[in-house]
Amino acid sequence: MGKNYIQKVLSVDDIPTNNMLVHSCLKFDGIQTISAESGQEALELIFKNYFSLFILDVMMSEMDGFELAEKIREIEKY
């Protein structure tokens, strides 16, 4: 298999089982996954880390995936 360019993935879902499924699917390829259960938790992680990919749940209670994506676009490093 060729070089893996995706090194770190942030999975954001308010259902912990869904985050565990993302981790299970990606770990075999050596991809590090970090999970957040809310948009606010995700933003805190984003400011401390650099992620190659975001997997966002569209329907979350406080901040949905679309709102979170807009906030991520506003961060300079992305």
mmJSON file of the N, C-alpha and C atoms, coordinates in Angstrom:
{"data_MODEL":{"atom_site":{
"group_PDB":["ATOM","ATOM","ATOM","ATOM","ATOM","ATOM","ATOM","ATOM","ATOM","ATOM","ATOM","ATOM","ATOM","ATOM","ATOM","ATOM","ATOM","ATOM","ATOM","ATOM","ATOM","ATOM","ATOM","ATOM","ATOM","ATOM","ATOM","ATOM","ATOM","ATOM","ATOM","ATOM","ATOM","ATOM","ATOM","ATOM","ATOM","ATOM","ATOM","ATOM","ATOM","ATOM","ATOM","ATOM","ATOM","ATOM","ATOM","ATOM","ATOM","ATOM","ATOM","ATOM","ATOM","ATOM","ATOM","ATOM","ATOM","ATOM","ATOM","ATOM","ATOM","ATOM","ATOM","ATOM","ATOM","ATOM","ATOM","ATOM","ATOM","ATOM","ATOM","ATOM","ATOM","ATOM","ATOM","ATOM","ATOM","ATOM","ATOM","ATOM","ATOM","ATOM","ATOM","ATOM","ATOM","ATOM","ATOM","ATOM","ATOM","ATOM","ATOM","ATOM","ATOM","ATOM","ATOM","ATOM","ATOM","ATOM","ATOM","ATOM","ATOM","ATOM","ATOM","ATOM","ATOM","ATOM","ATOM","ATOM","ATOM","ATOM","ATOM","ATOM","ATOM","ATOM","ATOM","ATOM","ATOM","ATOM","ATOM","ATOM","ATOM","ATOM","ATOM","ATOM","ATOM","ATOM","ATOM","ATOM","ATOM","ATOM","ATOM","ATOM","ATOM","ATOM","ATOM","ATOM","ATOM","ATOM","ATOM","ATOM","ATOM","ATOM","ATOM","ATOM","ATOM","ATOM","ATOM","ATOM","ATOM","ATOM","ATOM","ATOM","ATOM","ATOM","ATOM","ATOM","ATOM","ATOM","ATOM","ATOM","ATOM","ATOM","ATOM","ATOM","ATOM","ATOM","ATOM","ATOM","ATOM","ATOM","ATOM","ATOM","ATOM","ATOM","ATOM","ATOM","ATOM","ATOM","ATOM","ATOM","ATOM","ATOM","ATOM","ATOM","ATOM","ATOM","ATOM","ATOM","ATOM","ATOM","ATOM","ATOM","ATOM","ATOM","ATOM","ATOM","ATOM","ATOM","ATOM","ATOM","ATOM","ATOM","ATOM","ATOM","ATOM","ATOM","ATOM","ATOM","ATOM","ATOM","ATOM","ATOM","ATOM","ATOM","ATOM","ATOM","ATOM","ATOM","ATOM","ATOM","ATOM","ATOM","ATOM","ATOM","ATOM","ATOM","ATOM","ATOM","ATOM","ATOM","ATOM","ATOM","ATOM","ATOM"],
"id":[1,2,3,4,5,6,7,8,9,10,11,12,13,14,15,16,17,18,19,20,21,22,23,24,25,26,27,28,29,30,31,32,33,34,35,36,37,38,39,40,41,42,43,44,45,46,47,48,49,50,51,52,53,54,55,56,57,58,59,60,61,62,63,64,65,66,67,68,69,70,71,72,73,74,75,76,77,78,79,80,81,82,83,84,85,86,87,88,89,90,91,92,93,94,95,96,97,98,99,100,101,102,103,104,105,106,107,108,109,110,111,112,113,114,115,116,117,118,119,120,121,122,123,124,125,126,127,128,129,130,131,132,133,134,135,136,137,138,139,140,141,142,143,144,145,146,147,148,149,150,151,152,153,154,155,156,157,158,159,160,161,162,163,164,165,166,167,168,169,170,171,172,173,174,175,176,177,178,179,180,181,182,183,184,185,186,187,188,189,190,191,192,193,194,195,196,197,198,199,200,201,202,203,204,205,206,207,208,209,210,211,212,213,214,215,216,217,218,219,220,221,222,223,224,225,226,227,228,229,230,231,232,233,234],
"type_symbol":["N","C","C","N","C","C","N","C","C","N","C","C","N","C","C","N","C","C","N","C","C","N","C","C","N","C","C","N","C","C","N","C","C","N","C","C","N","C","C","N","C","C","N","C","C","N","C","C","N","C","C","N","C","C","N","C","C","N","C","C","N","C","C","N","C","C","N","C","C","N","C","C","N","C","C","N","C","C","N","C","C","N","C","C","N","C","C","N","C","C","N","C","C","N","C","C","N","C","C","N","C","C","N","C","C","N","C","C","N","C","C","N","C","C","N","C","C","N","C","C","N","C","C","N","C","C","N","C","C","N","C","C","N","C","C","N","C","C","N","C","C","N","C","C","N","C","C","N","C","C","N","C","C","N","C","C","N","C","C","N","C","C","N","C","C","N","C","C","N","C","C","N","C","C","N","C","C","N","C","C","N","C","C","N","C","C","N","C","C","N","C","C","N","C","C","N","C","C","N","C","C","N","C","C","N","C","C","N","C","C","N","C","C","N","C","C","N","C","C","N","C","C","N","C","C","N","C","C","N","C","C","N","C","C"],
"label_atom_id":["N","CA","C","N","CA","C","N","CA","C","N","CA","C","N","CA","C","N","CA","C","N","CA","C","N","CA","C","N","CA","C","N","CA","C","N","CA","C","N","CA","C","N","CA","C","N","CA","C","N","CA","C","N","CA","C","N","CA","C","N","CA","C","N","CA","C","N","CA","C","N","CA","C","N","CA","C","N","CA","C","N","CA","C","N","CA","C","N","CA","C","N","CA","C","N","CA","C","N","CA","C","N","CA","C","N","CA","C","N","CA","C","N","CA","C","N","CA","C","N","CA","C","N","CA","C","N","CA","C","N","CA","C","N","CA","C","N","CA","C","N","CA","C","N","CA","C","N","CA","C","N","CA","C","N","CA","C","N","CA","C","N","CA","C","N","CA","C","N","CA","C","N","CA","C","N","CA","C","N","CA","C","N","CA","C","N","CA","C","N","CA","C","N","CA","C","N","CA","C","N","CA","C","N","CA","C","N","CA","C","N","CA","C","N","CA","C","N","CA","C","N","CA","C","N","CA","C","N","CA","C","N","CA","C","N","CA","C","N","CA","C","N","CA","C","N","CA","C","N","CA","C","N","CA","C","N","CA","C","N","CA","C","N","CA","C","N","CA","C","N","CA","C"],
"label_alt_id":[null,null,null,null,null,null,null,null,null,null,null,null,null,null,null,null,null,null,null,null,null,null,null,null,null,null,null,null,null,null,null,null,null,null,null,null,null,null,null,null,null,null,null,null,null,null,null,null,null,null,null,null,null,null,null,null,null,null,null,null,null,null,null,null,null,null,null,null,null,null,null,null,null,null,null,null,null,null,null,null,null,null,null,null,null,null,null,null,null,null,null,null,null,null,null,null,null,null,null,null,null,null,null,null,null,null,null,null,null,null,null,null,null,null,null,null,null,null,null,null,null,null,null,null,null,null,null,null,null,null,null,null,null,null,null,null,null,null,null,null,null,null,null,null,null,null,null,null,null,null,null,null,null,null,null,null,null,null,null,null,null,null,null,null,null,null,null,null,null,null,null,null,null,null,null,null,null,null,null,null,null,null,null,null,null,null,null,null,null,null,null,null,null,null,null,null,null,null,null,null,null,null,null,null,null,null,null,null,null,null,null,null,null,null,null,null,null,null,null,null,null,null,null,null,null,null,null,null,null,null,null,null,null,null],
"label_comp_id":["MET","MET","MET","GLY","GLY","GLY","LYS","LYS","LYS","ASN","ASN","ASN","TYR","TYR","TYR","ILE","ILE","ILE","GLN","GLN","GLN","LYS","LYS","LYS","VAL","VAL","VAL","LEU","LEU","LEU","SER","SER","SER","VAL","VAL","VAL","ASP","ASP","ASP","ASP","ASP","ASP","ILE","ILE","ILE","PRO","PRO","PRO","THR","THR","THR","ASN","ASN","ASN","ASN","ASN","ASN","MET","MET","MET","LEU","LEU","LEU","VAL","VAL","VAL","HIS","HIS","HIS","SER","SER","SER","CYS","CYS","CYS","LEU","LEU","LEU","LYS","LYS","LYS","PHE","PHE","PHE","ASP","ASP","ASP","GLY","GLY","GLY","ILE","ILE","ILE","GLN","GLN","GLN","THR","THR","THR","ILE","ILE","ILE","SER","SER","SER","ALA","ALA","ALA","GLU","GLU","GLU","SER","SER","SER","GLY","GLY","GLY","GLN","GLN","GLN","GLU","GLU","GLU","ALA","ALA","ALA","LEU","LEU","LEU","GLU","GLU","GLU","LEU","LEU","LEU","ILE","ILE","ILE","PHE","PHE","PHE","LYS","LYS","LYS","ASN","ASN","ASN","TYR","TYR","TYR","PHE","PHE","PHE","SER","SER","SER","LEU","LEU","LEU","PHE","PHE","PHE","ILE","ILE","ILE","LEU","LEU","LEU","ASP","ASP","ASP","VAL","VAL","VAL","MET","MET","MET","MET","MET","MET","SER","SER","SER","GLU","GLU","GLU","MET","MET","MET","ASP","ASP","ASP","GLY","GLY","GLY","PHE","PHE","PHE","GLU","GLU","GLU","LEU","LEU","LEU","ALA","ALA","ALA","GLU","GLU","GLU","LYS","LYS","LYS","ILE","ILE","ILE","ARG","ARG","ARG","GLU","GLU","GLU","ILE","ILE","ILE","GLU","GLU","GLU","LYS","LYS","LYS","TYR","TYR","TYR"],
"label_asym_id":["A","A","A","A","A","A","A","A","A","A","A","A","A","A","A","A","A","A","A","A","A","A","A","A","A","A","A","A","A","A","A","A","A","A","A","A","A","A","A","A","A","A","A","A","A","A","A","A","A","A","A","A","A","A","A","A","A","A","A","A","A","A","A","A","A","A","A","A","A","A","A","A","A","A","A","A","A","A","A","A","A","A","A","A","A","A","A","A","A","A","A","A","A","A","A","A","A","A","A","A","A","A","A","A","A","A","A","A","A","A","A","A","A","A","A","A","A","A","A","A","A","A","A","A","A","A","A","A","A","A","A","A","A","A","A","A","A","A","A","A","A","A","A","A","A","A","A","A","A","A","A","A","A","A","A","A","A","A","A","A","A","A","A","A","A","A","A","A","A","A","A","A","A","A","A","A","A","A","A","A","A","A","A","A","A","A","A","A","A","A","A","A","A","A","A","A","A","A","A","A","A","A","A","A","A","A","A","A","A","A","A","A","A","A","A","A","A","A","A","A","A","A","A","A","A","A","A","A","A","A","A","A","A","A"],
"label_entity_id":["1","1","1","1","1","1","1","1","1","1","1","1","1","1","1","1","1","1","1","1","1","1","1","1","1","1","1","1","1","1","1","1","1","1","1","1","1","1","1","1","1","1","1","1","1","1","1","1","1","1","1","1","1","1","1","1","1","1","1","1","1","1","1","1","1","1","1","1","1","1","1","1","1","1","1","1","1","1","1","1","1","1","1","1","1","1","1","1","1","1","1","1","1","1","1","1","1","1","1","1","1","1","1","1","1","1","1","1","1","1","1","1","1","1","1","1","1","1","1","1","1","1","1","1","1","1","1","1","1","1","1","1","1","1","1","1","1","1","1","1","1","1","1","1","1","1","1","1","1","1","1","1","1","1","1","1","1","1","1","1","1","1","1","1","1","1","1","1","1","1","1","1","1","1","1","1","1","1","1","1","1","1","1","1","1","1","1","1","1","1","1","1","1","1","1","1","1","1","1","1","1","1","1","1","1","1","1","1","1","1","1","1","1","1","1","1","1","1","1","1","1","1","1","1","1","1","1","1","1","1","1","1","1","1"],
"label_seq_id":[1,1,1,2,2,2,3,3,3,4,4,4,5,5,5,6,6,6,7,7,7,8,8,8,9,9,9,10,10,10,11,11,11,12,12,12,13,13,13,14,14,14,15,15,15,16,16,16,17,17,17,18,18,18,19,19,19,20,20,20,21,21,21,22,22,22,23,23,23,24,24,24,25,25,25,26,26,26,27,27,27,28,28,28,29,29,29,30,30,30,31,31,31,32,32,32,33,33,33,34,34,34,35,35,35,36,36,36,37,37,37,38,38,38,39,39,39,40,40,40,41,41,41,42,42,42,43,43,43,44,44,44,45,45,45,46,46,46,47,47,47,48,48,48,49,49,49,50,50,50,51,51,51,52,52,52,53,53,53,54,54,54,55,55,55,56,56,56,57,57,57,58,58,58,59,59,59,60,60,60,61,61,61,62,62,62,63,63,63,64,64,64,65,65,65,66,66,66,67,67,67,68,68,68,69,69,69,70,70,70,71,71,71,72,72,72,73,73,73,74,74,74,75,75,75,76,76,76,77,77,77,78,78,78],
"pdbx_PDB_ins_code":[null,null,null,null,null,null,null,null,null,null,null,null,null,null,null,null,null,null,null,null,null,null,null,null,null,null,null,null,null,null,null,null,null,null,null,null,null,null,null,null,null,null,null,null,null,null,null,null,null,null,null,null,null,null,null,null,null,null,null,null,null,null,null,null,null,null,null,null,null,null,null,null,null,null,null,null,null,null,null,null,null,null,null,null,null,null,null,null,null,null,null,null,null,null,null,null,null,null,null,null,null,null,null,null,null,null,null,null,null,null,null,null,null,null,null,null,null,null,null,null,null,null,null,null,null,null,null,null,null,null,null,null,null,null,null,null,null,null,null,null,null,null,null,null,null,null,null,null,null,null,null,null,null,null,null,null,null,null,null,null,null,null,null,null,null,null,null,null,null,null,null,null,null,null,null,null,null,null,null,null,null,null,null,null,null,null,null,null,null,null,null,null,null,null,null,null,null,null,null,null,null,null,null,null,null,null,null,null,null,null,null,null,null,null,null,null,null,null,null,null,null,null,null,null,null,null,null,null,null,null,null,null,null,null],
"Cartn_x":[0.845,0.0,0.888,0.474,1.246,1.253,1.956,2.079,0.712,0.434,-0.83,-0.682,-1.408,-1.31,-2.241,-3.241,-4.131,-3.518,-3.122,-2.45,-3.348,-4.165,-4.993,-6.392,-7.403,-8.797,-9.552,-10.391,-11.275,-12.687,-13.228,-14.597,-15.467,-16.503,-17.367,-18.797,-19.266,-20.624,-21.066,-22.294,-22.792,-23.213,-23.065,-23.324,-21.969,-21.49,-20.157,-19.931,-20.955,-20.821,-20.4,-20.926,-20.552,-19.07,-18.574,-17.153,-16.299,-16.754,-16.011,-15.99,-17.079,-17.12,-16.132,-16.053,-15.086,-13.681,-13.383,-12.058,-11.771,-12.738,-12.552,-12.288,-12.948,-12.789,-11.436,-10.892,-9.672,-8.39,-8.483,-7.271,-6.422,-7.044,-6.287,-5.315,-5.558,-4.692,-3.688,-3.596,-2.627,-3.009,-4.267,-4.726,-5.121,-4.601,-4.952,-6.286,-7.219,-8.509,-8.68,-9.212,-9.555,-11.04,-11.747,-13.191,-13.608,-14.694,-15.35,-16.841,-17.519,-18.96,-19.792,-19.129,-19.861,-19.017,-19.674,-18.958,-17.952,-18.331,-17.425,-16.186,-16.382,-15.247,-14.351,-14.959,-14.192,-13.338,-13.915,-13.159,-11.964,-12.138,-11.018,-9.906,-10.261,-9.259,-8.584,-9.355,-8.826,-7.768,-7.967,-6.984,-5.686,-5.732,-4.554,-3.866,-4.522,-4.023,-4.199,-3.54,-3.796,-4.388,-5.525,-6.202,-6.181,-5.997,-6.025,-7.444,-8.352,-9.722,-10.671,-11.862,-12.923,-14.105,-14.65,-15.889,-16.909,-17.894,-18.827,-20.244,-20.869,-22.289,-23.088,-24.046,-24.853,-25.837,-26.398,-27.446,-26.926,-26.437,-26.026,-26.82,-26.955,-27.874,-27.428,-26.239,-25.842,-25.355,-24.507,-23.938,-23.92,-24.641,-24.676,-23.396,-23.238,-22.042,-21.822,-22.901,-22.761,-22.197,-22.703,-22.184,-20.716,-20.389,-19.005,-18.089,-18.54,-17.731,-17.46,-18.441,-18.249,-17.207,-17.261,-16.301,-14.895,-14.785,-13.475,-12.891,-13.716,-13.243,-12.677,-13.141,-12.678,-11.323,-10.885,-9.598,-8.484,-7.496,-6.45,-5.713,-5.387,-4.569,-5.326,-6.627,-7.413,-7.905],
"Cartn_y":[-1.178,0.0,1.238,2.299,3.53,4.337,5.441,6.31,6.878,6.875,7.368,8.852,9.719,11.149,11.637,10.861,11.225,10.669,11.575,11.14,11.207,12.251,12.425,12.875,12.166,12.44,12.831,13.856,14.228,13.778,12.908,12.424,13.143,13.825,14.594,14.068,13.477,12.929,12.882,13.258,13.242,11.848,10.879,9.481,8.766,8.435,7.839,6.585,5.783,4.564,4.89,5.97,6.35,6.732,7.444,7.78,6.519,5.553,4.288,3.544,3.592,2.935,3.574,4.899,5.595,5.145,5.126,4.695,3.264,2.381,0.974,0.821,1.626,1.529,2.056,3.037,3.686,3.176,2.537,2.15,1.122,0.272,-0.756,-0.144,1.072,1.729,2.66,2.585,3.376,4.838,5.153,6.534,6.793,7.865,8.245,8.977,8.511,9.196,9.763,10.961,11.611,11.937,11.764,11.95,13.126,13.763,14.802,14.528,14.858,14.603,15.873,16.997,18.249,19.162,20.15,21.124,21.911,22.283,23.049,22.235,20.975,20.097,19.957,19.845,19.74,20.982,22.163,23.401,23.477,23.054,23.041,22.126,20.97,20.038,20.595,21.278,21.823,22.884,23.676,24.712,24.123,22.896,22.26,21.274,20.9,19.857,20.282,19.558,19.73,18.419,18.504,17.318,17.33,16.151,15.999,15.898,15.431,15.162,15.328,15.853,15.966,15.124,14.34,13.603,14.167,14.888,15.633,15.085,14.91,14.556,15.807,15.678,16.825,17.216,16.247,16.539,16.338,17.441,17.421,18.501,18.363,19.23,20.685,20.978,22.371,23.069,22.419,22.981,21.857,22.03,20.948,20.948,19.917,19.768,20.889,21.472,22.583,23.825,24.116,25.258,25.043,23.83,23.513,23.655,23.188,23.318,24.785,25.64,27.081,27.652,27.242,27.729,27.229,25.995,25.445,26.247,26.603,27.385,28.743,29.27,30.566,30.491,29.296,29.123,29.198,30.051,30.336,29.111,28.168,27.036,26.077,26.285,25.438,26.271],
"Cartn_z":[0.0,0.0,0.0,-0.69,-0.801,0.479,0.44,1.598,1.981,3.264,3.779,4.11,3.443,3.678,4.778,5.108,6.204,7.482,8.376,9.588,10.818,10.895,12.083,11.663,12.172,11.834,13.104,12.984,14.081,13.732,14.557,14.4,15.426,14.955,15.852,15.738,16.812,16.838,18.294,18.565,19.938,20.398,19.528,19.892,19.94,21.139,21.284,20.436,20.251,19.448,18.013,17.47,16.097,16.03,17.036,17.069,17.172,17.96,18.078,16.746,15.998,14.692,13.718,13.725,12.865,13.231,14.515,14.975,14.518,14.687,14.294,12.811,12.004,10.548,10.067,10.775,10.299,10.948,12.093,12.814,12.058,11.254,10.536,9.533,9.115,8.146,8.832,10.151,10.882,11.053,10.872,10.993,12.441,13.006,14.373,14.356,15.178,15.27,16.67,16.721,17.976,17.878,18.981,18.975,19.84,19.423,20.199,20.161,21.243,21.314,21.183,20.889,20.668,19.793,19.215,18.396,19.208,20.431,21.286,21.647,21.992,22.296,21.063,19.901,18.655,18.433,18.628,18.427,19.366,20.598,21.542,21.046,20.528,19.995,18.745,17.912,16.655,16.931,17.954,18.274,18.827,19.352,19.94,18.996,17.909,17.007,15.563,14.658,13.231,12.722,12.068,11.547,10.028,9.448,7.998,7.468,8.334,7.897,9.077,8.793,9.785,9.331,10.242,9.988,10.97,10.432,11.275,11.167,12.315,12.356,12.013,11.136,10.727,11.828,12.51,13.489,14.915,15.515,16.919,17.638,18.944,19.679,19.78,20.241,20.467,19.195,18.463,17.232,16.199,15.108,14.117,13.273,12.469,11.662,10.666,10.153,9.208,9.898,11.094,11.86,12.208,12.621,12.973,11.766,10.61,9.39,9.075,9.261,9.026,9.986,11.246,12.232,11.916,11.434,11.056,9.893,8.93,7.775,8.197,9.323,9.813,10.508,10.846,11.536,10.501,10.749,9.756,9.248,10.107,9.673,8.758,8.57,7.679,6.526],
"occupancy":[1.0,1.0,1.0,1.0,1.0,1.0,1.0,1.0,1.0,1.0,1.0,1.0,1.0,1.0,1.0,1.0,1.0,1.0,1.0,1.0,1.0,1.0,1.0,1.0,1.0,1.0,1.0,1.0,1.0,1.0,1.0,1.0,1.0,1.0,1.0,1.0,1.0,1.0,1.0,1.0,1.0,1.0,1.0,1.0,1.0,1.0,1.0,1.0,1.0,1.0,1.0,1.0,1.0,1.0,1.0,1.0,1.0,1.0,1.0,1.0,1.0,1.0,1.0,1.0,1.0,1.0,1.0,1.0,1.0,1.0,1.0,1.0,1.0,1.0,1.0,1.0,1.0,1.0,1.0,1.0,1.0,1.0,1.0,1.0,1.0,1.0,1.0,1.0,1.0,1.0,1.0,1.0,1.0,1.0,1.0,1.0,1.0,1.0,1.0,1.0,1.0,1.0,1.0,1.0,1.0,1.0,1.0,1.0,1.0,1.0,1.0,1.0,1.0,1.0,1.0,1.0,1.0,1.0,1.0,1.0,1.0,1.0,1.0,1.0,1.0,1.0,1.0,1.0,1.0,1.0,1.0,1.0,1.0,1.0,1.0,1.0,1.0,1.0,1.0,1.0,1.0,1.0,1.0,1.0,1.0,1.0,1.0,1.0,1.0,1.0,1.0,1.0,1.0,1.0,1.0,1.0,1.0,1.0,1.0,1.0,1.0,1.0,1.0,1.0,1.0,1.0,1.0,1.0,1.0,1.0,1.0,1.0,1.0,1.0,1.0,1.0,1.0,1.0,1.0,1.0,1.0,1.0,1.0,1.0,1.0,1.0,1.0,1.0,1.0,1.0,1.0,1.0,1.0,1.0,1.0,1.0,1.0,1.0,1.0,1.0,1.0,1.0,1.0,1.0,1.0,1.0,1.0,1.0,1.0,1.0,1.0,1.0,1.0,1.0,1.0,1.0,1.0,1.0,1.0,1.0,1.0,1.0,1.0,1.0,1.0,1.0,1.0,1.0,1.0,1.0,1.0,1.0,1.0,1.0],
"B_iso_or_equiv":[0.0,0.0,0.0,0.0,0.0,0.0,0.0,0.0,0.0,0.0,0.0,0.0,0.0,0.0,0.0,0.0,0.0,0.0,0.0,0.0,0.0,0.0,0.0,0.0,0.0,0.0,0.0,0.0,0.0,0.0,0.0,0.0,0.0,0.0,0.0,0.0,0.0,0.0,0.0,0.0,0.0,0.0,0.0,0.0,0.0,0.0,0.0,0.0,0.0,0.0,0.0,0.0,0.0,0.0,0.0,0.0,0.0,0.0,0.0,0.0,0.0,0.0,0.0,0.0,0.0,0.0,0.0,0.0,0.0,0.0,0.0,0.0,0.0,0.0,0.0,0.0,0.0,0.0,0.0,0.0,0.0,0.0,0.0,0.0,0.0,0.0,0.0,0.0,0.0,0.0,0.0,0.0,0.0,0.0,0.0,0.0,0.0,0.0,0.0,0.0,0.0,0.0,0.0,0.0,0.0,0.0,0.0,0.0,0.0,0.0,0.0,0.0,0.0,0.0,0.0,0.0,0.0,0.0,0.0,0.0,0.0,0.0,0.0,0.0,0.0,0.0,0.0,0.0,0.0,0.0,0.0,0.0,0.0,0.0,0.0,0.0,0.0,0.0,0.0,0.0,0.0,0.0,0.0,0.0,0.0,0.0,0.0,0.0,0.0,0.0,0.0,0.0,0.0,0.0,0.0,0.0,0.0,0.0,0.0,0.0,0.0,0.0,0.0,0.0,0.0,0.0,0.0,0.0,0.0,0.0,0.0,0.0,0.0,0.0,0.0,0.0,0.0,0.0,0.0,0.0,0.0,0.0,0.0,0.0,0.0,0.0,0.0,0.0,0.0,0.0,0.0,0.0,0.0,0.0,0.0,0.0,0.0,0.0,0.0,0.0,0.0,0.0,0.0,0.0,0.0,0.0,0.0,0.0,0.0,0.0,0.0,0.0,0.0,0.0,0.0,0.0,0.0,0.0,0.0,0.0,0.0,0.0,0.0,0.0,0.0,0.0,0.0,0.0,0.0,0.0,0.0,0.0,0.0,0.0],
"pdbx_formal_charge":[null,null,null,null,null,null,null,null,null,null,null,null,null,null,null,null,null,null,null,null,null,null,null,null,null,null,null,null,null,null,null,null,null,null,null,null,null,null,null,null,null,null,null,null,null,null,null,null,null,null,null,null,null,null,null,null,null,null,null,null,null,null,null,null,null,null,null,null,null,null,null,null,null,null,null,null,null,null,null,null,null,null,null,null,null,null,null,null,null,null,null,null,null,null,null,null,null,null,null,null,null,null,null,null,null,null,null,null,null,null,null,null,null,null,null,null,null,null,null,null,null,null,null,null,null,null,null,null,null,null,null,null,null,null,null,null,null,null,null,null,null,null,null,null,null,null,null,null,null,null,null,null,null,null,null,null,null,null,null,null,null,null,null,null,null,null,null,null,null,null,null,null,null,null,null,null,null,null,null,null,null,null,null,null,null,null,null,null,null,null,null,null,null,null,null,null,null,null,null,null,null,null,null,null,null,null,null,null,null,null,null,null,null,null,null,null,null,null,null,null,null,null,null,null,null,null,null,null,null,null,null,null,null,null],
"auth_seq_id":[1,1,1,2,2,2,3,3,3,4,4,4,5,5,5,6,6,6,7,7,7,8,8,8,9,9,9,10,10,10,11,11,11,12,12,12,13,13,13,14,14,14,15,15,15,16,16,16,17,17,17,18,18,18,19,19,19,20,20,20,21,21,21,22,22,22,23,23,23,24,24,24,25,25,25,26,26,26,27,27,27,28,28,28,29,29,29,30,30,30,31,31,31,32,32,32,33,33,33,34,34,34,35,35,35,36,36,36,37,37,37,38,38,38,39,39,39,40,40,40,41,41,41,42,42,42,43,43,43,44,44,44,45,45,45,46,46,46,47,47,47,48,48,48,49,49,49,50,50,50,51,51,51,52,52,52,53,53,53,54,54,54,55,55,55,56,56,56,57,57,57,58,58,58,59,59,59,60,60,60,61,61,61,62,62,62,63,63,63,64,64,64,65,65,65,66,66,66,67,67,67,68,68,68,69,69,69,70,70,70,71,71,71,72,72,72,73,73,73,74,74,74,75,75,75,76,76,76,77,77,77,78,78,78],
"auth_comp_id":["MET","MET","MET","GLY","GLY","GLY","LYS","LYS","LYS","ASN","ASN","ASN","TYR","TYR","TYR","ILE","ILE","ILE","GLN","GLN","GLN","LYS","LYS","LYS","VAL","VAL","VAL","LEU","LEU","LEU","SER","SER","SER","VAL","VAL","VAL","ASP","ASP","ASP","ASP","ASP","ASP","ILE","ILE","ILE","PRO","PRO","PRO","THR","THR","THR","ASN","ASN","ASN","ASN","ASN","ASN","MET","MET","MET","LEU","LEU","LEU","VAL","VAL","VAL","HIS","HIS","HIS","SER","SER","SER","CYS","CYS","CYS","LEU","LEU","LEU","LYS","LYS","LYS","PHE","PHE","PHE","ASP","ASP","ASP","GLY","GLY","GLY","ILE","ILE","ILE","GLN","GLN","GLN","THR","THR","THR","ILE","ILE","ILE","SER","SER","SER","ALA","ALA","ALA","GLU","GLU","GLU","SER","SER","SER","GLY","GLY","GLY","GLN","GLN","GLN","GLU","GLU","GLU","ALA","ALA","ALA","LEU","LEU","LEU","GLU","GLU","GLU","LEU","LEU","LEU","ILE","ILE","ILE","PHE","PHE","PHE","LYS","LYS","LYS","ASN","ASN","ASN","TYR","TYR","TYR","PHE","PHE","PHE","SER","SER","SER","LEU","LEU","LEU","PHE","PHE","PHE","ILE","ILE","ILE","LEU","LEU","LEU","ASP","ASP","ASP","VAL","VAL","VAL","MET","MET","MET","MET","MET","MET","SER","SER","SER","GLU","GLU","GLU","MET","MET","MET","ASP","ASP","ASP","GLY","GLY","GLY","PHE","PHE","PHE","GLU","GLU","GLU","LEU","LEU","LEU","ALA","ALA","ALA","GLU","GLU","GLU","LYS","LYS","LYS","ILE","ILE","ILE","ARG","ARG","ARG","GLU","GLU","GLU","ILE","ILE","ILE","GLU","GLU","GLU","LYS","LYS","LYS","TYR","TYR","TYR"],
"auth_asym_id":["A","A","A","A","A","A","A","A","A","A","A","A","A","A","A","A","A","A","A","A","A","A","A","A","A","A","A","A","A","A","A","A","A","A","A","A","A","A","A","A","A","A","A","A","A","A","A","A","A","A","A","A","A","A","A","A","A","A","A","A","A","A","A","A","A","A","A","A","A","A","A","A","A","A","A","A","A","A","A","A","A","A","A","A","A","A","A","A","A","A","A","A","A","A","A","A","A","A","A","A","A","A","A","A","A","A","A","A","A","A","A","A","A","A","A","A","A","A","A","A","A","A","A","A","A","A","A","A","A","A","A","A","A","A","A","A","A","A","A","A","A","A","A","A","A","A","A","A","A","A","A","A","A","A","A","A","A","A","A","A","A","A","A","A","A","A","A","A","A","A","A","A","A","A","A","A","A","A","A","A","A","A","A","A","A","A","A","A","A","A","A","A","A","A","A","A","A","A","A","A","A","A","A","A","A","A","A","A","A","A","A","A","A","A","A","A","A","A","A","A","A","A","A","A","A","A","A","A","A","A","A","A","A","A"],
"auth_atom_id":["N","CA","C","N","CA","C","N","CA","C","N","CA","C","N","CA","C","N","CA","C","N","CA","C","N","CA","C","N","CA","C","N","CA","C","N","CA","C","N","CA","C","N","CA","C","N","CA","C","N","CA","C","N","CA","C","N","CA","C","N","CA","C","N","CA","C","N","CA","C","N","CA","C","N","CA","C","N","CA","C","N","CA","C","N","CA","C","N","CA","C","N","CA","C","N","CA","C","N","CA","C","N","CA","C","N","CA","C","N","CA","C","N","CA","C","N","CA","C","N","CA","C","N","CA","C","N","CA","C","N","CA","C","N","CA","C","N","CA","C","N","CA","C","N","CA","C","N","CA","C","N","CA","C","N","CA","C","N","CA","C","N","CA","C","N","CA","C","N","CA","C","N","CA","C","N","CA","C","N","CA","C","N","CA","C","N","CA","C","N","CA","C","N","CA","C","N","CA","C","N","CA","C","N","CA","C","N","CA","C","N","CA","C","N","CA","C","N","CA","C","N","CA","C","N","CA","C","N","CA","C","N","CA","C","N","CA","C","N","CA","C","N","CA","C","N","CA","C","N","CA","C","N","CA","C","N","CA","C","N","CA","C","N","CA","C","N","CA","C","N","CA","C"],
"pdbx_PDB_model_num":[1,1,1,1,1,1,1,1,1,1,1,1,1,1,1,1,1,1,1,1,1,1,1,1,1,1,1,1,1,1,1,1,1,1,1,1,1,1,1,1,1,1,1,1,1,1,1,1,1,1,1,1,1,1,1,1,1,1,1,1,1,1,1,1,1,1,1,1,1,1,1,1,1,1,1,1,1,1,1,1,1,1,1,1,1,1,1,1,1,1,1,1,1,1,1,1,1,1,1,1,1,1,1,1,1,1,1,1,1,1,1,1,1,1,1,1,1,1,1,1,1,1,1,1,1,1,1,1,1,1,1,1,1,1,1,1,1,1,1,1,1,1,1,1,1,1,1,1,1,1,1,1,1,1,1,1,1,1,1,1,1,1,1,1,1,1,1,1,1,1,1,1,1,1,1,1,1,1,1,1,1,1,1,1,1,1,1,1,1,1,1,1,1,1,1,1,1,1,1,1,1,1,1,1,1,1,1,1,1,1,1,1,1,1,1,1,1,1,1,1,1,1,1,1,1,1,1,1,1,1,1,1,1,1]
}}}
